[in-house]
């Protein structure tokens, strides 16, 4: 296997993204997440046009100039002779920023001979994306190491001439939503070239690089309590890989697919309980994600797992939008605009699964969990006195870790489950091919770490049926119990007409 690397020259930033002459783009404290990267991979039924791909990468660098830049820091007291900077200072000993170096973007190209499909299934989450994913290495997580933050690998499969496009996006560039927006722009540039900028073709607004949320200073006590939430502690970068491997030991992965019909049945059952209860929560609108989270938590509890809390990844792009600390441009900001919220859950009515258990009893537990999650999200979305101190406290932890060259270890503590959902995000990009002949893939699953994606389209299915995929690891001795409960629940749902 030989990999050839092409250094794709970047272009100057679009003047409506950053002002002409801008060299340094400060990174807000709440966005300082230098460790980890966001992988994305796409399979196609034939080869891409490499020349069009190279052109698209160049155009992408104009609207996402940080992908051609470098992650750096300096002491806060350093004098900056260059006034062409945007953003706000960081309340710490260091200022982290992107140096818009307009460096080349690495495009790796390889051809591989394989006898079958590149992956064992069309499920989004795979055990590995090797050998189709470019490697950013480990140095990029440390500021000032002059390493690329974005790489692409293009693979041609022989003899079929199918192709695969893999992306590695450093988390310091932005969260998954920012990464997805960049990939959608890349697809649009590939299909439309510069016409992608035309209002008739553009699917989304131009991104921006600031300002981020204006955070209040931490109080003397160091901010609000994060309830000993270990996800925000800093850990040595070179130890984290072993920590993740150790956390998976003794667990097995469970994959669940839910049709929209099954989700609607479960949701209707829970809403029926909500109406029966009445009171002030009668008009509370529960999302499909709330219901799915509640159902999975009840599954684990019924299987004998003690779950007292949930770590919920909250995208706060549209929270508290009328508050002066929240810029109107935040929804289109290139940065990390999602954080983990710890939510205490109501106790289970029963951890057992008696033979005569009725669906209605389970629905009551799901309703209580879903309601608790939804109320917490509403509180964050509508109350800046809760949102802003929470973000300030997290930002303080993130900056402290980054200054020490450490990173986060994102695994739920005992008695907790983490929910990272992309239920509303359409990650499926076709690059001009029929959608049902393409697929999107990601990887990684871990214990009590629930990941949710929209399923890949099934070839020839017309009209396509919307399905949601859930992936989570559970202790090995619990897997058969959870599998059995899932089968029983789905059978009951399908009996409902």
ZIQUIFEN-V352156 format. One record per pair of residues at least 24 apart in sequence whose ideal C-beta (glycine too) atoms are under 6 Angstrom apart, sorted by the first residue. I is the first residue (numbers start at 0). GAP is how many residues later the second one is. If there is no record, write none. Layout:
i: (I/I)
gap: (GAP/GAP)
This chain:
i: (2/2/3/4/4/5/6/7/7/7/7/7/8/9/9/9/9/10/10/10/12/12/13/13/15/16/16/17/20/21/21/22/22/22/23/23/24/24/24/24/25/25/26/26/27/28/28/28/29/29/30/30/31/31/31/31/32/32/33/33/33/34/34/35/36/36/36/36/36/37/37/37/38/38/38/39/40/40/40/40/41/41/41/42/42/43/43/43/44/44/44/45/46/46/46/47/51/55/55/55/56/58/59/59/62/62/63/64/65/65/66/67/67/67/68/68/68/68/69/69/69/70/70/71/71/71/71/72/85/86/86/87/91/93/105/105/106/107/107/108/109/110/110/111/111/112/113/121/121/123/123/123/124/124/125/125/127/128/131/131/132/133/135/139/140/141/148/173/173/173/174/174/177/186/186/189/190/204/206/206/207/207/207/208/210/211/212/212/213/214/214/214/215/215/217/217/222/222/222/223/223/226/228/229/230/230/230/231/231/233/233/233/234/234/236/239/239/242/246/246/247/249/250/250/250/251/251/252/252/253/253/253/254/255/255/256/256/257/258/259/261/262/264/264/265/266/268/269/269/269/272/272/272/273/280/285/285/288/288/289/289/289/290/292/292/293/293/293/294/295/296/297/297/297/298/298/300/300/301/301/302/302/302/305/306/307/307/308/308/308/309/309/309/310/310/310/310/310/311/311/311/312/312/312/313/318/318/318/319/319/322/338/342/344/344/345/358/410/411/416/417/418/419/420/421/422/444/444/445/446)
gap: (105/107/105/101/103/101/97/46/49/96/97/99/95/51/58/92/95/47/50/51/49/52/48/49/190/46/189/191/63/62/64/59/61/77/61/73/61/72/73/184/61/71/69/70/184/61/366/370/361/365/304/305/64/366/367/370/138/303/107/138/368/106/372/135/99/131/132/133/134/131/138/141/90/94/129/127/88/91/125/400/123/387/398/121/396/119/389/394/117/388/392/115/109/114/116/115/138/130/133/134/48/130/125/126/122/144/118/35/32/107/83/34/35/37/29/30/31/32/29/31/76/72/101/25/27/71/72/70/124/123/124/123/307/309/42/45/45/26/45/45/45/45/47/43/45/45/43/317/334/318/329/345/317/346/315/317/315/314/32/34/33/34/32/30/96/263/24/160/161/162/161/163/156/242/244/241/241/127/125/127/121/124/125/125/116/123/112/113/111/176/177/180/172/176/174/178/169/170/173/165/169/115/113/183/109/177/179/162/165/167/170/172/171/174/170/167/169/166/164/199/198/226/196/222/224/224/227/192/220/218/220/228/216/214/230/210/212/210/208/206/231/25/228/231/25/24/94/93/96/97/90/91/94/93/90/84/88/132/134/80/83/84/79/80/126/72/75/76/71/154/72/64/67/68/183/186/47/50/51/183/175/178/179/109/110/37/107/35/36/107/33/107/109/29/31/101/105/107/29/31/107/25/27/107/27/61/62/68/64/67/61/55/33/24/27/26/133/35/36/31/31/31/31/31/31/29/26/28/27/26)
